[in-house]
Each structure stands twice: as C-alpha cells, then as structure tokens.
Amino acid sequence: MLMLPTLAHHPRIQLVACADPRPEARIRFTADFDAPAYADFGALCDDKQVEAIYLATPHQFHAAQVARAADSGKHLLVEKPLAVTLAEAASMVERARAAGVRLVVGHSHGQDGPVLAARRMIAAGEFGAVRMITALNFTDFLYRPRRPEELDTAQGGGVVFSQGAHQVDVARLLGGGLVRSVRAATGAWDPARPTEGAYTAFLTFENGCVASLTYSGYGRFDSDVFLDWVGEMGMPKDPAHHGTARAALSGLPDAAAEAALKVTRTYGAPGQPPGLPPAAPPAFHNQFGLVIASCDRADLRLTAQGVEIHGDTTRLLRKTPLPAVPRGEVLDELCAAVLDGALPLHDGAWGMATLEVCLAILQSAREGREVALHHQVAPKDD
C-alpha cells in the first residue's frame, strides 16, 4: 500500500501482473489494472510480460523468492532488509549475478531526496570530510498492528531489522559506507511485544567518521517534533493524535485479532475506496527522524524540505526538488539500473552490508562487546 502510488504513477513503470495469496487483493488488482493476478509466486515469475518484480513479502521469504525470480530472468526490487541472515543475503547477491539481473534494495530512507543531496555534498567535499553522524528517531512502530512473526526476532521481527535497516542505510551513505565496528545496546521492555523495541548503536567507519544511532518504537516521545511535525511519509502530522497506535491495540483480545486488524490496512481489504490512489506530487520529502552530519566546515541537518546547512556564521536551507510521485527516487534507481545500465546505489552488496550492521547491533547487545564487520562496501559514487 505504501509503494502503490509510486508504482501506479511512475512514468517509466507499468504494472502488468501481481501475485498475492489473498483473493481479495487479486480481485482488486485485476479491477484496478486490467492485468492478471496470480495466487502463486512462481506463476508471476513465469509471466513473459513481467520484466522486474517488486518483492514486498515478509523478510524470511526473500531469499527463496529472489532465487526463483532471478532464475526466470526477472530484475528485482526487494524491500529492506534484504534478508534475515548474511548467508541468505550472499546467496541472493550471487543468484542475481549468475542470472545477469539487477537486484536493488528498496524502499529505503537512504533513497530520500535530502539524504541523496547531503550525500552528494559530502562526496564532493563541499564542506570538508564528514566526522560525525547523529541520528535519532522515536516512533510508535512497535504498536502498529503486527503479525506474530513481526514480533519474533528470529524471523526478522523487531525494530532492528525493519527500522534499523533505514537508519543504518542513511548513516552508511553519509559516512562512506565502510563501517569498521559496532557497539550497541537494545531494549525489549514490553513482555507482550517480545522483541527489540529500541536500540542505541555506535558505529566506527574506516575513514574515521563515527555515528550514533538511536531508535525507539515504543510510541511515547515523537521525534517528528524535530521535523516541524512532518511525518515519516512526508505528510503534515497532527500532534494531538498522540497515542493512537497504542489505543487501537488496547481493546484487542489476542494475536489473531491483531493480525486481522493489520489485514484491514492491506491492499484489497473491504472498505477501501475503489480505483487508484491520486498522483498528486508530495508536499514534503519522506524523512526518518533527526539526522545531522557534522563535517569539517558545517553541520548538515536533513529536513523534510532538503538540507539545512549550519556554518560558522550562517544558516541556510538548500531545498531538494520533490519527486513527481511519493518515493519516486526508489523507482528512479531501479529504472536507471534496468533500462539505462547504471550501477544501482542500493544493490545487493549494499543491502547485505546494511544487514551486516543490523545483525552486529543484535550481536553486540547480546554479547556485550564491540563487533567487527567484514562485508562492507562503499557507495558507488565514491
């Protein structure tokens, strides 16, 4: 549902088929796009009209589905995290390479316009070397309706896999990509949601840059206050709606009722308005909390409008052009890779390196020590 407006209205994309185990989603897709909808993923892979597949399935299914699609010659846009284990991620990278198809990870907040703009400033040396990155995000992630596996760390549940992948991606892009080591602590403070709901991590990069990352999904403090009350998806947010996620769960009797509530938010659910979502350009960029990159000659604060540059005596906002459709930068990267032959920034190796940091956060917290990394890659523009 999040990517549907982007997929439906991007000028270089045509939706020609889908796969979904839910019949209501298939009925809705056929009505919206006059195109086939399959119950079986393999049938989608075998469809000759399909050139690329956007894979938005639960994390634990990514590896097997990428293998099936790559063997059918389909390019892939895979939701983050790339996989749940490094072995799975490595197999996906190799399977795509052997098949000669592009593997792109997204959507990720590393593809947001202001992040990419700040990355270009840093790569060009406009304000000197990046020395320190500070990232902080407080949301209600853990109290949005979840399926049982989303609360099971072993299956890729919790905030480190689902939200850490965004924050780590942003930090790696700004810091040069090559994380040398991770020291972290995690929090799992609600027995009814038995997975990580928060973490703090300290990343050291090969180039000497350091990054501190803090995330909480416990639904109390809301860090969108630092983004002028623009929400994560680039929409104005009413702070008076505080606590709505927790309130919606409070009356549910069990996990099955919670899973049923989540289904009401999925594509094709009863009560959704018919037809495609509007194609109106977004008012603001997507954002992922407070992010500040401290360079030799300026601090760069990412906002929902662009990059705010804090120099020695001046402060200015350098606005970033908005995409034509929300999250359009994600499909721009896919299309550039598939149609234009460009090397994607968020390729499989990049996604595997981001996953390695996420796994190191969990390992460091579990073992109480600093964890060294071995599968890091630099951004393609370095």
C-alpha positions as CSV (number, residue, x, y, z in Angstrom):
1,M,0.0,0.0,0.0
2,L,2.9,2.4,0.7
3,M,4.5,1.9,-2.6
4,L,1.3,1.6,-4.7
5,P,1.1,5.3,-5.6
6,T,4.7,5.2,-6.8
7,L,4.2,2.0,-8.8
8,A,1.0,3.1,-10.3
9,H,2.1,6.6,-11.4
10,H,5.8,6.5,-12.1
11,P,6.3,7.5,-15.7
12,R,8.7,4.6,-16.5
13,I,6.8,1.8,-14.8
14,Q,3.7,-0.2,-16.0
15,L,2.1,-2.7,-13.6
16,V,1.4,-5.7,-15.7
17,A,0.8,-8.5,-13.2
18,C,0.9,-9.3,-9.4
19,A,1.0,-12.3,-7.1
20,D,-0.8,-12.4,-3.8
21,P,-2.2,-15.3,-1.7
22,R,-5.3,-13.2,-0.7
23,P,-8.1,-13.5,-3.3
24,E,-9.5,-10.0,-2.3
25,A,-6.1,-8.5,-3.4
26,R,-6.1,-10.3,-6.7
27,I,-9.7,-9.2,-7.4
28,R,-8.8,-5.6,-6.6
29,F,-5.6,-5.7,-8.8
30,T,-7.4,-7.1,-11.8
31,A,-10.1,-4.4,-11.5
32,D,-7.5,-1.6,-11.0
33,F,-5.0,-2.5,-13.7
34,D,-6.8,-4.8,-16.1
35,A,-4.0,-7.3,-15.6
36,P,-3.5,-10.9,-14.4
37,A,-3.2,-11.6,-10.6
38,Y,-1.7,-14.9,-9.6
39,A,-2.1,-16.8,-6.3
40,D,1.3,-18.5,-6.9
41,F,4.6,-16.5,-6.9
42,G,6.1,-18.9,-9.5
43,A,3.4,-18.1,-12.0
44,L,4.3,-14.4,-11.7
45,C,7.9,-15.2,-12.4
46,D,6.9,-17.2,-15.5
47,D,4.8,-14.3,-16.9
48,K,6.5,-13.2,-20.1
49,Q,5.2,-9.6,-19.7
50,V,7.0,-9.1,-16.4
51,E,10.5,-7.6,-16.6
52,A,11.0,-6.7,-12.9
53,I,9.4,-7.8,-9.7
54,Y,8.8,-5.6,-6.6
55,L,9.1,-8.1,-3.7
56,A,7.2,-6.9,-0.6
57,T,6.8,-10.2,1.2
58,P,7.8,-10.9,4.8
59,H,11.6,-10.9,5.3
60,Q,12.0,-14.6,5.8
61,F,10.7,-15.4,2.3
62,H,13.1,-13.0,0.4
63,A,15.9,-15.4,-0.3
64,A,13.9,-18.2,-1.9
65,Q,11.7,-15.8,-3.9
66,V,14.7,-13.9,-5.2
67,A,16.2,-17.2,-6.4
68,R,13.0,-18.2,-8.2
69,A,12.6,-14.8,-9.8
70,A,16.3,-14.5,-10.8
71,D,16.2,-17.9,-12.4
72,S,13.3,-16.6,-14.5
73,G,15.3,-13.6,-15.7
74,K,13.4,-11.0,-13.6
75,H,15.1,-7.9,-12.2
76,L,14.2,-7.3,-8.6
77,L,13.4,-4.5,-6.2
78,V,13.4,-6.1,-2.8
79,E,12.0,-4.5,0.4
80,K,14.5,-4.0,3.2
81,P,16.0,-5.7,5.0
82,L,17.5,-7.7,2.1
83,A,17.3,-10.9,4.2
84,V,17.4,-12.2,7.8
85,T,20.9,-13.8,7.7
86,L,24.1,-13.0,5.9
87,A,24.2,-16.4,4.3
88,E,20.8,-15.7,2.7
89,A,21.9,-12.3,1.6
90,A,25.1,-13.7,0.0
91,S,23.1,-16.3,-1.9
92,M,20.7,-13.6,-3.2
93,V,23.6,-11.5,-4.5
94,E,25.2,-14.5,-6.2
95,R,22.0,-15.7,-7.7
96,A,21.2,-12.3,-9.2
97,R,24.8,-12.0,-10.5
98,A,24.7,-15.5,-12.1
99,A,21.4,-14.8,-13.8
100,G,22.5,-11.4,-15.1
101,V,19.7,-9.5,-13.4
102,R,19.7,-6.3,-11.3
103,L,19.0,-6.7,-7.6
104,V,18.0,-3.3,-5.9
105,V,17.0,-2.9,-2.3
106,G,14.1,-0.5,-1.5
107,H,12.3,1.3,-0.4
108,S,14.8,2.7,2.0
109,H,15.0,6.1,3.5
110,G,18.5,6.2,2.1
111,Q,16.7,6.9,-1.2
112,D,15.0,10.0,0.2
113,G,15.9,13.2,-1.8
114,P,17.5,15.1,1.2
115,V,19.7,12.1,2.1
116,L,20.9,11.8,-1.5
117,A,21.5,15.6,-1.7
118,A,23.6,15.5,1.6
119,R,25.5,12.5,0.2
120,R,26.4,14.5,-2.9
121,M,27.6,17.5,-0.9
122,I,29.8,15.2,1.3
123,A,31.1,13.2,-1.7
124,A,32.0,16.5,-3.5
125,G,33.9,17.7,-0.4
126,E,31.8,20.9,-0.3
127,F,32.1,21.2,3.5
128,G,35.2,19.0,4.1
129,A,35.2,15.5,5.4
130,V,32.3,14.1,7.4
131,R,33.4,13.5,11.0
132,M,30.3,12.5,13.0
133,I,26.7,11.5,12.3
134,T,23.9,11.8,14.8
135,A,20.6,10.0,14.1
136,L,17.6,9.8,16.4
137,N,14.1,8.6,15.7
138,F,11.2,7.9,18.2
139,T,8.0,6.4,16.7
140,D,5.1,4.1,17.6
141,F,6.4,1.3,15.3
142,L,6.1,-1.5,17.8
143,Y,2.4,-0.7,18.5
144,R,1.1,-0.7,14.9
145,P,-0.8,-3.9,14.1
146,R,1.7,-6.8,13.6
147,R,1.6,-10.4,12.5
148,P,3.2,-12.8,15.0
149,E,6.5,-13.2,13.1
150,E,6.9,-9.4,13.2
151,L,7.4,-9.7,16.9
152,D,9.8,-12.6,16.6
153,T,13.4,-11.5,16.2
154,A,14.4,-14.9,14.8
155,Q,12.1,-14.3,11.8
156,G,13.3,-10.8,11.2
157,G,10.9,-9.1,13.7
158,G,11.6,-6.1,15.9
159,V,12.9,-2.6,15.2
160,V,16.5,-3.5,14.4
161,F,15.6,-5.4,11.2
162,S,12.7,-3.3,10.0
163,Q,13.7,0.2,11.1
164,G,17.4,-0.2,11.8
165,A,17.8,-1.0,8.1
166,H,16.6,2.5,7.2
167,Q,18.7,4.3,9.8
168,V,21.9,2.3,9.1
169,D,21.4,2.9,5.4
170,V,21.3,6.6,5.9
171,A,24.3,6.6,8.2
172,R,26.3,4.4,5.8
173,L,25.6,6.7,2.8
174,L,26.6,9.8,4.6
175,G,29.6,8.2,6.4
176,G,31.2,6.5,3.4
177,G,29.7,3.0,3.6
178,L,32.6,1.2,5.2
179,V,31.6,0.5,8.9
180,R,34.5,-1.0,10.8
181,S,32.8,-1.9,14.0
182,V,29.6,-1.7,16.0
183,R,28.9,-1.4,19.7
184,A,25.2,-1.4,20.7
185,A,22.5,-2.0,23.3
186,T,18.9,-3.0,22.6
187,G,15.7,-2.8,24.6
188,A,12.9,-5.3,24.8
189,W,10.8,-3.8,27.5
190,D,7.3,-5.0,26.9
191,P,6.6,-8.7,27.6
192,A,3.5,-8.5,25.4
193,R,5.7,-7.5,22.4
194,P,8.7,-9.8,23.0
195,T,11.2,-8.4,20.5
196,E,13.5,-5.4,20.3
197,G,11.6,-2.1,20.5
198,A,14.6,0.2,20.8
199,Y,18.4,0.3,20.3
200,T,21.3,2.6,20.6
201,A,24.4,1.9,18.4
202,F,27.8,3.4,18.0
203,L,29.4,2.9,14.5
204,T,33.0,3.5,13.6
205,F,33.9,3.9,10.0
206,E,37.1,3.1,8.2
207,N,37.6,6.8,7.3
208,G,37.5,7.8,11.0
209,C,33.9,9.0,10.9
210,V,31.7,7.9,13.8
211,A,27.9,7.6,14.1
212,S,25.5,7.4,17.0
213,L,22.1,5.8,16.1
214,T,19.1,5.8,18.5
215,Y,15.7,4.4,17.7
216,S,12.7,3.7,19.9
217,G,9.4,2.3,18.6
218,Y,7.6,2.4,22.0
219,G,5.1,5.1,21.0
220,R,5.7,7.7,23.6
221,F,8.0,10.6,22.6
222,D,7.6,11.5,19.0
223,S,10.7,12.8,17.3
224,D,8.7,14.3,14.4
225,V,8.7,17.4,16.6
226,F,12.2,17.9,15.3
227,L,10.9,17.7,11.7
228,D,8.3,20.5,12.1
229,W,5.5,17.9,12.5
230,V,6.0,16.4,9.1
231,G,5.6,12.6,9.4
232,E,7.8,9.9,8.0
233,M,5.8,9.6,4.8
234,G,6.1,13.4,4.1
235,M,2.6,14.3,5.2
236,P,1.7,17.0,7.8
237,K,1.1,15.4,11.2
238,D,-1.3,16.5,14.0
239,P,0.5,16.1,17.3
240,A,-2.9,15.9,19.0
241,H,-3.2,12.4,17.7
242,H,-0.6,11.2,20.2
243,G,-1.0,7.6,21.4
244,T,-3.5,6.4,18.7
245,A,-1.5,3.3,17.8
246,R,-1.4,2.0,21.4
247,A,-5.1,2.9,21.9
248,A,-6.1,0.9,18.8
249,L,-4.4,-2.2,20.2
250,S,-5.7,-1.9,23.7
251,G,-9.1,-3.5,23.2
252,L,-7.9,-6.5,21.1
253,P,-8.3,-9.9,22.8
254,D,-5.4,-11.8,21.1
255,A,-2.8,-12.0,18.4
256,A,-5.3,-13.3,15.9
257,A,-7.4,-10.2,16.3
258,E,-4.3,-8.0,15.9
259,A,-3.4,-9.8,12.7
260,A,-6.9,-9.3,11.5
261,L,-6.7,-5.6,12.2
262,K,-3.5,-5.4,10.1
263,V,-5.3,-7.1,7.2
264,T,-7.7,-4.1,7.1
265,R,-4.8,-1.9,6.1
266,T,-3.7,-4.2,3.2
267,Y,-4.5,-3.9,-0.5
268,G,-8.0,-5.1,-1.4
269,A,-9.3,-5.0,2.1
270,P,-13.1,-4.3,2.5
271,G,-14.0,-0.6,2.8
272,Q,-11.1,0.8,0.8
273,P,-12.2,3.3,-1.8
274,P,-12.1,1.9,-5.4
275,G,-9.6,2.9,-8.0
276,L,-6.1,4.1,-7.9
277,P,-4.6,6.4,-5.4
278,P,-4.1,10.0,-6.6
279,A,-1.0,11.1,-8.4
280,A,-0.5,14.4,-6.7
281,P,3.1,15.3,-6.0
282,P,4.1,15.2,-2.4
283,A,4.2,18.3,-0.2
284,F,7.3,17.2,1.6
285,H,10.0,14.6,1.3
286,N,9.9,11.4,3.3
287,Q,12.1,11.5,6.4
288,F,13.5,9.3,9.1
289,G,13.9,11.4,12.2
290,L,16.6,13.8,13.2
291,V,19.8,13.3,11.2
292,I,22.8,15.6,11.5
293,A,26.1,15.1,9.6
294,S,28.9,17.1,11.1
295,C,31.6,18.0,8.6
296,D,34.8,20.0,8.9
297,R,33.2,23.3,7.9
298,A,29.4,22.8,8.5
299,D,26.8,20.7,10.2
300,L,24.2,19.3,7.7
301,R,20.7,18.7,9.2
302,L,18.3,16.7,7.0
303,T,14.8,18.1,6.9
304,A,11.6,17.2,5.0
305,Q,12.4,20.0,2.6
306,G,16.1,19.5,2.0
307,V,19.4,20.0,3.7
308,E,19.8,22.7,6.3
309,I,23.4,23.9,6.3
310,H,24.8,25.3,9.6
311,G,28.1,27.1,9.0
312,D,30.3,29.2,11.3
313,T,28.3,32.4,10.8
314,T,25.4,31.5,8.5
315,R,22.5,29.0,8.4
316,L,20.6,28.3,5.2
317,L,18.1,25.7,3.8
318,R,19.1,24.2,0.5
319,K,15.8,22.8,-0.7
320,T,15.8,19.4,-2.6
321,P,13.4,19.1,-5.6
322,L,10.4,16.9,-4.8
323,P,9.8,13.7,-6.8
324,A,6.9,13.7,-9.2
325,V,5.3,10.9,-7.1
326,P,6.0,9.9,-3.5
327,R,9.1,7.8,-3.1
328,G,9.8,8.2,-6.8
329,E,13.5,8.1,-6.2
330,V,13.2,4.4,-5.4
331,L,11.9,3.5,-8.9
332,D,14.2,6.1,-10.5
333,E,17.1,3.9,-9.1
334,L,15.5,0.7,-10.4
335,C,14.8,2.1,-13.8
336,A,18.2,3.6,-14.2
337,A,19.7,0.2,-13.4
338,V,17.4,-1.9,-15.6
339,L,16.7,0.5,-18.5
340,D,19.8,2.7,-18.6
341,G,22.5,0.3,-17.5
342,A,23.5,2.4,-14.4
343,L,25.0,0.8,-11.4
344,P,22.4,1.0,-8.6
345,L,23.5,2.6,-5.3
346,H,21.3,0.2,-3.3
347,D,22.4,-3.0,-5.0
348,G,22.5,-6.4,-3.3
349,A,26.0,-6.0,-1.9
350,W,25.0,-2.7,-0.3
351,G,21.9,-4.3,1.1
352,M,24.0,-7.1,2.5
353,A,26.4,-4.6,4.1
354,T,23.5,-2.8,5.8
355,L,22.1,-6.1,7.0
356,E,25.5,-6.9,8.5
357,V,25.4,-3.8,10.6
358,C,21.9,-4.7,11.8
359,L,23.0,-8.1,12.8
360,A,26.0,-6.7,14.5
361,I,23.7,-4.4,16.6
362,L,21.9,-7.5,17.8
363,Q,25.1,-9.5,18.4
364,S,26.8,-6.6,20.2
365,A,23.8,-6.2,22.5
366,R,23.6,-9.9,23.2
367,E,27.3,-10.4,23.9
368,G,28.1,-7.1,25.4
369,R,31.1,-6.3,23.2
370,E,32.2,-4.5,20.1
371,V,31.7,-6.4,16.8
372,A,34.0,-6.1,13.8
373,L,32.5,-6.1,10.3
374,H,33.8,-7.9,7.2
375,H,31.3,-7.3,4.3
376,Q,31.1,-3.5,3.9
377,V,31.1,-1.7,0.6
378,A,31.5,2.0,-0.3
379,P,28.8,3.9,-2.2
380,K,29.1,3.7,-6.0
381,D,29.8,7.4,-6.3
382,D,33.0,7.1,-4.1
